[in-house]
Amino acid sequence: MAHDDLRQHLLRQSSPPVTTPMEALRLMTRLVTESDELRMQTLRGETDPDAVAGHHRRLAYVLVHLAEQHPEFREEADAALARWSDADNAAISAAVDGRTVR
């Protein structure tokens, strides 16, 4: 999907809500913890491409919704969409190659 299609896909979703900056901040704090956990798994040699793609999707979701209310976050939202697309492609490739969780 092109980034505009990905953006529209995320904007059609409304749960969890991101209607205020405080809701976005609450979700971002959860994503920071999740990111730390993914880094620790990587350091242990464990890789779950689906988990990484899911993390990037959730991050893109928050930033896309935030950018709708505050356009100054559009650049960050676009970058998050690109990372989600890349991570999703990597997860698909890993599944095809039989390289899911190691």
C-alpha positions in Angstrom: 0.0 0.0 0.0 1.1 3.5 -0.7 1.6 5.8 2.3 -1.6 7.7 1.7 -3.5 4.4 1.6 -1.8 3.3 4.9 -2.7 6.6 6.4 -6.3 6.3 5.4 -6.4 2.7 6.7 -5.2 3.9 10.1 -7.5 6.9 10.2 -10.5 4.7 9.7 -9.7 2.9 13.0 -10.7 4.5 16.2 -9.5 2.2 18.9 -7.6 3.0 21.0 -8.7 6.6 20.9 -6.3 9.4 20.0 -8.4 12.4 20.1 -6.3 14.5 22.5 -2.5 15.0 22.9 -2.8 13.4 26.3 -4.2 10.2 24.8 -1.4 10.2 22.3 1.2 10.6 25.1 -0.4 7.8 27.1 -0.1 5.4 24.1 3.4 6.6 23.3 4.6 5.7 26.8 3.3 2.2 26.3 5.1 2.1 22.9 8.4 3.2 24.5 8.2 0.2 26.9 7.3 -2.1 24.0 10.3 -0.8 22.0 12.6 -1.5 25.0 11.3 -5.0 25.2 11.9 -5.6 21.5 15.4 -4.2 21.8 16.1 -6.6 24.7 14.8 -9.5 22.6 17.1 -8.5 19.8 20.1 -8.4 22.1 19.3 -11.9 23.3 19.3 -13.0 19.6 15.5 -13.4 19.5 13.8 -11.8 16.5 10.0 -11.7 15.9 9.4 -9.9 12.7 5.7 -9.9 13.3 6.1 -8.3 16.7 8.4 -5.6 15.2 5.9 -4.9 12.4 3.0 -4.7 14.9 5.0 -2.2 17.0 5.6 0.0 14.0 2.0 -0.2 13.0 0.9 0.9 16.5 3.4 3.8 16.5 2.2 4.9 13.0 -1.4 4.7 14.3 -0.7 7.1 17.1 1.3 9.5 15.0 -1.1 9.6 12.1 -4.0 10.4 14.4 -2.0 13.0 16.2 -0.9 14.6 12.9 -4.6 14.9 11.9 -5.0 17.2 14.9 -1.6 18.8 14.9 -0.1 19.0 11.4 3.4 19.7 12.8 3.6 16.0 13.4 3.0 15.1 9.8 6.7 14.5 9.0 7.0 12.1 12.0 3.8 10.3 10.9 5.1 9.9 7.4 8.4 8.4 8.7 6.4 6.1 11.0 4.3 4.9 8.0 7.5 4.2 6.0 9.0 2.2 9.0 5.7 0.2 9.3 5.7 -0.6 5.6 9.4 -1.7 5.7 8.8 -3.8 8.9 5.7 -5.4 7.4 7.6 -6.3 4.2 10.4 -7.8 6.3 7.9 -9.8 8.3 6.3 -11.2 5.1 9.8 -12.0 3.7 10.7 -13.8 7.0 7.5 -15.8 6.9 8.1 -16.8 3.3 11.7 -17.8 4.0 10.6 -19.6 7.2 12.5 -17.2 9.4 9.8 -16.2 11.9 10.8 -16.2 15.6 14.4 -17.3 16.3 
